[in-house]
Amino acid sequence: MDVKEMSSLSLAFVGDAHFGLTVKEYLVNKSDAKPQQLQKISTHYVSAKAQASFISYFIENEILTEKEMDAIKKVAKERGVQKSV
């Protein structure tokens, strides 16, 4: 699979999956909680609302590069996100 040939929505889909897996791996390594509890905790971080908060934080604190900002704007436009990025 050539990433350069993927649509921005496909990249966002894969990115969401990667982020979800990263959060779950972190929680498993840092917690003795049962899987059901870990799932509930991970949902808090992986939800669209949480990801929007992360993005807002990154934008407000100028953490993202211009290229990353362009990618976020492109995905938001394709998804029909009403709130301006």
N, C-alpha and C positions, 0 to 999 in steps of 0.2 A: 504494500500500500504506500503510495507516494503522498505524503502529507501536503505537498504543494498543490496537488490536484484535488484535494478534498474541499468541499464547500465549508464556509465558516460555521454553518449550523452542525455539520458533521464533526468538525473539530471541537465545537462546544460540547457536543454529545460525548465524545471521547474524553474530553477534559473533565466533564462532570463525573464520569466513571472513575477516572484516575484520582480525582480529588476525593471521591467517596471511599475508594480503596485506601488511600493514604490516611484518611481520618480513622478508618476502622483499624488499620495496622497500628497506628499510634495508640489508640485506645486499648487494644489487646495487649500491647507491650507495657502500658502504664497502669493497667487496672486488673483487679481480680474479679471484676463483676461478671455475672453470667451473660451469655450471648443475648438474651432478651433485653437485659438492661443496657448492654453495649449498643444494641440496635437503636434503642430509644435515645441514648446519648448522642450517637452519631447522626441521627436524624436532625437533631438540634443544629448541628454544624453544616450539614449537607443540604438543608432545605434551600429553596429559592430565596426565601426571606433572608436567611443567614448569608448566603452568597452575595446578595445585593448589599448587605451591610458591609461585608468585606470589601467589595468593590468601591463603595462610597468612602470607606476609610482610606483605601489606597489612593483614590482620586484626591480627597481632601488633604492628604499628607504628601501629595506629589511623589508617590512611590513608583508609579508606573512609567515606563518609557513611552515615547511618542508612538512607537510601533504597537505596543500593548494597548494604548488608548485607542488607536485606530481599529484594532481588532475588536475591542469591546464595543465600540460605536457601530461597527459593521454588524456584529451579531445582534445587538439591541435593535438595530433598524430592521434586520431580517426577521426577527421574532416579533416585531411590532410593539416593542416596549414603548409605552407612552412617556414615561419619565425621561427627561433628557439626561444624557450621560456627560 
